[in-house]
Amino acid sequence: MTAGRGRVALAPLAESRSPAELAVTLRAWLEHNGAWDRTAAHLRVHRNTVRSRIAQAERLLGRDLASMRTRAEPWFALDWMSGDG
């Protein structure tokens, strides 16, 4: 995946009121393998805040992020967007 393709994959997140916050939360949640409590501790927010943000990301991206298969594209897109890829 290229940085341009990563931007396209994550473009729906821009529809939120806080796209950067949503992307940071999504990346942290993916890095913590979908663990709500660990993600919340990392971000210093309540776990329900993480749940709400991930639900919002799922709606905007049009995908259920319950499985690794559906998490792969946003993970790689975020990786490329951050310059780590």
Solvent accessible surface area in square Angstrom, and as a share of the most:
residue,aa,sasa,rsa
1,M,63,0.28
2,T,87,0.51
3,A,37,0.28
4,G,31,0.30
5,R,145,0.53
6,G,0,0.00
7,R,134,0.49
8,V,112,0.64
9,A,21,0.16
10,L,18,0.09
11,A,54,0.42
12,P,38,0.24
13,L,6,0.03
14,A,70,0.55
15,E,133,0.60
16,S,14,0.09
17,R,238,0.87
18,S,50,0.32
19,P,54,0.34
20,A,75,0.58
21,E,84,0.38
22,L,5,0.02
23,A,25,0.19
24,V,85,0.49
25,T,0,0.00
26,L,0,0.00
27,R,48,0.17
28,A,4,0.03
29,W,6,0.02
30,L,16,0.08
31,E,81,0.36
32,H,38,0.17
33,N,116,0.59
34,G,13,0.12
35,A,27,0.21
36,W,68,0.24
37,D,85,0.44
38,R,129,0.47
39,T,0,0.00
40,A,7,0.05
41,A,75,0.58
42,H,111,0.49
43,L,38,0.19
44,R,220,0.80
45,V,44,0.26
46,H,116,0.52
47,R,115,0.42
48,N,86,0.44
49,T,45,0.26
50,V,0,0.00
51,R,108,0.39
52,S,69,0.45
53,R,42,0.15
54,I,3,0.02
55,A,37,0.29
56,Q,56,0.25
57,A,0,0.00
58,E,47,0.21
59,R,169,0.62
60,L,41,0.21
61,L,27,0.14
62,G,68,0.65
63,R,77,0.28
64,D,91,0.47
65,L,1,0.00
66,A,75,0.58
67,S,53,0.34
68,M,125,0.56
69,R,211,0.77
70,T,41,0.24
71,R,40,0.14
72,A,29,0.23
73,E,57,0.26
74,P,4,0.02
75,W,69,0.24
76,F,103,0.43
77,A,0,0.00
78,L,11,0.06
79,D,25,0.13
80,W,92,0.32
81,M,83,0.37
82,S,62,0.40
83,G,63,0.60
84,D,96,0.50
85,G,52,0.50
